[in-house]
Amino acid sequence: MRLAELSRRSGVPTATIKYYLREGLVPPGRRVTATQSEYDDAHLERLRLVRALVQVGRVPIASARDVLAALEDDSLDHNARLGTAVGALPHGPEPAEDDASDAQAHRTVNALLAQLGWEHTQRRTEESPAHRMLVTAVATLTRLGYPCAVEDLAPYARAGSQLAESDLDLIERYESPDRQLEAAVALTVLYEPVLLSLRRIAQAEESHRRFGAQDAGE
Amino acid sequence: MRLAELSRRSGVPTATIKYYLREGLVPPGRRVTATQSEYDDAHLERLRLVRALVQVGRVPIASARDVLAALEDDSLDHNARLGTAVGALPHGPEPAEDDASDAQAHRTVNALLAQLGWEHTQRRTEESPAHRMLVTAVATLTRLGYPCAVEDLAPYARAGSQLAESDLDLIERYESPDRQLEAAVALTVLYEPVLLSLRRIAQAEESHRRFGAQDAGE
């Protein structure tokens, strides 16, 4: 298909597609004349993933490029590609320079990982972005004096574990390894607001159950 | 205590405290001379909450003001204040104008809430921000063609339910109702990166378990 049809079928304006092509987020089409290229279903799929990352997940262009590069890295096997791609997703704010609460947070997170038996993460010589995001969040809780001991964090880790199983079940519905990788990245990002909003709605339900017959916020 | 001591004990620069005072995020101190005011522990507590919302949670000043106003609204009972304050926390992107996927998302979310028996949420005449955030996220998944049927969402709702219990357990450790409300708002925001990072770490663990002996991202 030509650019105009790619735009129509993907719902992405041609100017935006050209921008993604220039930035290397979408691979070039097959050149058919000096000014025209031909695109296929792989381009449609890629545009869908780029929209999920950039428009919905607000992933910066440079980070999206890293994620997409990992998906195409032939030197890695399936599992390594998945880890690298999801690992390249941007994480929260950078750690503050408060060494005391940062060191305390590292000890807490290490104790949590040991208790969970998450050996893969413990064996890594370098912290993944998600690991750093966790340490930063725990350091902030520590600094502000909110509860964040290992036993406070454990229920959130158990929830994370159950969710990871659901996540991988969704991903394994896709047959080809390439589609699985794309789905892993897209669903990681797109299910985050699902999870956070369901937690808030459940809090309102639970708070209603515990504290009152009168309806909250009505 | 004077402003300088409030700054020292809270770790917030005096210029920032003055800004929060002007914006109404922190109540004024007790005026002792024409140029000096006296602050107390309630101001320290409030600064801690404002830091959690504004600096860590990146909540816009105007939304933070709404959240804090709900905490102090004497016309509401404890449970209503909690619901209103957490409900005033900003939510994700506004819904796009795609009516078809939005209507489909509403049907899916309503079916999910009915299946869960979350009556409090179903009985509300107006959607809360969290409810809108969920509909928007499901509409996006629908529009991009990713799985988001009721049975796909159910595991995330179950996780949200379990987390709400842990959240409320943490909050009930605080004795005074005012401190409980502050903790509810702060912990809702501060535990979001904890949850999202633990989900990503658990994904790496689960992916390692399912797909490979070789380590991801190494």
Contacts between the chains, C-beta under 8 A, distances in Angstrom:
chain1	res1	chain2	res2	distance
A	11	B	143	7.9
A	48	B	144	5.4
A	48	B	145	6.9
A	51	B	144	6.6
A	52	B	140	7.9
A	52	B	144	5.9
A	52	B	146	7.8
A	56	B	93	7.4
A	56	B	140	5.4
A	56	B	144	7.9
A	77	B	212	6.2
A	77	B	214	5.6
A	78	B	211	5.8
A	78	B	212	6.8
A	79	B	207	5.9
A	79	B	208	6.5
A	79	B	211	4.1
A	79	B	212	3.5
A	79	B	214	6.1
A	79	B	216	5.1
A	80	B	212	7.5
A	80	B	214	6.0
A	80	B	215	7.2
A	80	B	216	5.2
A	80	B	217	6.2
A	80	B	218	7.2
A	82	B	207	5.4
A	82	B	211	7.2
A	82	B	216	6.2
A	83	B	204	5.4
A	83	B	207	6.6
A	83	B	208	7.7
A	83	B	215	7.6
A	83	B	216	2.2
A	83	B	217	3.8
A	83	B	218	7.9
A	84	B	216	6.9
A	84	B	217	4.5
A	86	B	200	6.3
A	86	B	203	6.3
A	86	B	204	7.1
A	87	B	200	8.0
A	87	B	204	7.4
A	87	B	216	7.6
A	87	B	217	4.9
A	89	B	200	7.5
A	91	B	197	7.0
A	92	B	193	4.6
A	92	B	197	7.6
A	93	B	56	7.4
A	118	B	201	6.8
A	118	B	202	7.5
A	118	B	205	5.1
A	120	B	204	6.3
A	120	B	205	5.1
A	120	B	208	4.4
A	120	B	209	8.0
A	120	B	215	6.7
A	120	B	216	7.5
A	121	B	201	5.5
A	121	B	204	6.5
A	121	B	205	6.3
A	123	B	215	7.1
A	124	B	215	7.4
A	124	B	217	7.7
A	124	B	218	6.6
A	125	B	218	7.7
A	128	B	200	7.8
A	128	B	201	7.2
A	128	B	204	7.0
A	128	B	217	6.6
A	130	B	197	4.6
A	130	B	200	3.7
A	130	B	201	5.0
A	130	B	204	7.5
A	131	B	197	7.3
A	131	B	201	6.3
A	133	B	193	5.6
A	133	B	196	7.3
A	133	B	197	4.1
A	133	B	200	7.9
A	134	B	193	7.5
A	134	B	194	6.4
A	134	B	197	3.9
A	134	B	198	6.4
A	134	B	201	6.8
A	136	B	193	7.2
A	137	B	190	6.8
A	137	B	191	7.7
A	137	B	193	4.0
A	137	B	194	4.7
A	137	B	197	6.6
A	138	B	194	7.0
A	140	B	52	7.9
A	140	B	56	5.4
A	140	B	190	6.3
A	141	B	190	5.5
A	141	B	191	8.0
A	141	B	194	7.7
A	143	B	11	7.9
A	144	B	48	5.4
A	144	B	51	6.5
A	144	B	52	5.8
A	144	B	56	7.9
A	144	B	186	7.3
A	144	B	190	7.3
A	145	B	48	6.9
A	146	B	52	7.7
A	146	B	183	7.2
A	146	B	186	6.2
A	146	B	187	6.3
A	146	B	190	6.2
A	147	B	170	5.6
A	147	B	173	6.8
A	147	B	187	8.0
A	148	B	194	7.9
A	152	B	170	6.4
A	153	B	194	6.6
A	153	B	198	7.8
A	155	B	162	6.8
A	155	B	163	6.9
A	155	B	165	7.9
A	155	B	166	3.9
A	156	B	163	6.7
A	156	B	166	7.0
A	156	B	191	6.5
A	156	B	194	5.4
A	156	B	195	5.2
A	156	B	198	5.5
A	157	B	198	5.0
A	157	B	202	7.3
A	158	B	162	7.6
A	159	B	159	4.4
A	159	B	162	5.8
A	159	B	163	5.3
A	159	B	195	6.8
A	159	B	198	7.6
A	159	B	199	7.8
A	160	B	195	6.8
A	160	B	198	3.5
A	160	B	199	4.3
A	160	B	201	6.9
A	160	B	202	4.1
A	161	B	202	4.7
A	161	B	205	7.6
A	161	B	206	7.5
A	162	B	155	6.8
A	162	B	158	7.6
A	162	B	159	5.8
A	163	B	155	6.9
A	163	B	156	6.7
A	163	B	159	5.4
A	163	B	199	5.0
A	163	B	202	6.9
A	164	B	199	6.3
A	164	B	202	3.7
A	164	B	203	4.5
A	164	B	205	6.8
A	164	B	206	4.1
A	164	B	207	7.9
A	165	B	155	8.0
A	165	B	206	6.0
A	166	B	155	3.9
A	166	B	156	6.9
A	167	B	199	7.5
A	167	B	203	5.7
A	167	B	206	7.6
A	168	B	203	7.1
A	168	B	206	5.2
A	168	B	207	6.4
A	168	B	210	6.0
A	170	B	147	5.6
A	170	B	152	6.4
A	172	B	210	7.8
A	173	B	147	6.8
A	183	B	146	7.2
A	184	B	203	7.7
A	184	B	207	7.8
A	186	B	144	7.3
A	186	B	146	6.2
A	187	B	146	6.2
A	188	B	199	8.0
A	188	B	200	6.7
A	188	B	203	6.9
A	190	B	137	6.8
A	190	B	140	6.3
A	190	B	141	5.5
A	190	B	144	7.3
A	190	B	146	6.2
A	191	B	137	7.7
A	191	B	141	8.0
A	191	B	156	6.6
A	192	B	196	5.8
A	193	B	92	4.6
A	193	B	133	5.6
A	193	B	134	7.4
A	193	B	136	7.2
A	193	B	137	4.0
A	194	B	134	6.4
A	194	B	137	4.7
A	194	B	138	7.0
A	194	B	141	7.7
A	194	B	148	7.8
A	194	B	153	6.6
A	194	B	156	5.4
A	195	B	156	5.2
A	195	B	159	6.9
A	195	B	160	6.8
A	195	B	195	7.1
A	195	B	196	7.6
A	195	B	199	7.3
A	196	B	133	7.3
A	196	B	192	5.8
A	196	B	195	7.7
A	196	B	196	7.8
A	197	B	91	7.0
A	197	B	92	7.6
A	197	B	130	4.6
A	197	B	131	7.3
A	197	B	133	4.1
A	197	B	134	3.9
A	197	B	137	6.6
A	198	B	134	6.4
A	198	B	153	7.8
A	198	B	156	5.5
A	198	B	157	5.0
A	198	B	159	7.5
A	198	B	160	3.5
A	199	B	159	7.8
A	199	B	160	4.3
A	199	B	163	5.0
A	199	B	164	6.3
A	199	B	167	7.5
A	199	B	188	8.0
A	199	B	195	7.3
A	200	B	86	6.3
A	200	B	87	8.0
A	200	B	89	7.5
A	200	B	128	7.9
A	200	B	130	3.8
A	200	B	133	7.8
A	200	B	160	8.0
A	200	B	188	6.8
A	201	B	118	6.8
A	201	B	121	5.5
A	201	B	128	7.3
A	201	B	130	5.0
A	201	B	131	6.3
A	201	B	134	6.8
A	201	B	160	6.9
A	202	B	118	7.5
A	202	B	157	7.3
A	202	B	160	4.1
A	202	B	161	4.7
A	202	B	163	6.9
A	202	B	164	3.7
A	203	B	86	6.3
A	203	B	164	4.4
A	203	B	167	5.7
A	203	B	168	7.1
A	203	B	184	7.7
A	203	B	188	6.9
A	204	B	83	5.4
A	204	B	86	7.1
A	204	B	87	7.4
A	204	B	120	6.3
A	204	B	121	6.5
A	204	B	128	7.0
A	204	B	130	7.4
A	205	B	118	5.0
A	205	B	120	5.1
A	205	B	121	6.3
A	205	B	161	7.6
A	205	B	164	6.8
A	206	B	161	7.6
A	206	B	164	4.1
A	206	B	165	6.0
A	206	B	167	7.6
A	206	B	168	5.2
A	207	B	79	5.9
A	207	B	82	5.4
A	207	B	83	6.6
A	207	B	164	7.9
A	207	B	168	6.4
A	207	B	184	7.8
A	208	B	79	6.5
A	208	B	83	7.7
A	208	B	120	4.4
A	210	B	168	6.0
A	210	B	172	7.8
A	211	B	78	5.8
A	211	B	79	4.2
A	211	B	82	7.2
A	212	B	77	6.3
A	212	B	78	6.9
A	212	B	79	3.6
A	212	B	80	7.6
A	214	B	77	5.7
A	214	B	79	6.1
A	214	B	80	6.1
A	215	B	80	7.2
A	215	B	83	7.7
A	215	B	120	6.6
A	215	B	123	7.1
A	215	B	124	7.3
A	216	B	79	5.1
A	216	B	80	5.1
A	216	B	82	6.2
A	216	B	83	2.3
A	216	B	84	6.9
A	216	B	87	7.7
A	216	B	120	7.5
A	217	B	80	6.2
A	217	B	83	3.7
A	217	B	84	4.5
A	217	B	87	4.9
A	217	B	124	7.7
A	217	B	128	6.5
A	218	B	80	7.3
A	218	B	83	7.9
A	218	B	124	6.4
A	218	B	125	7.5
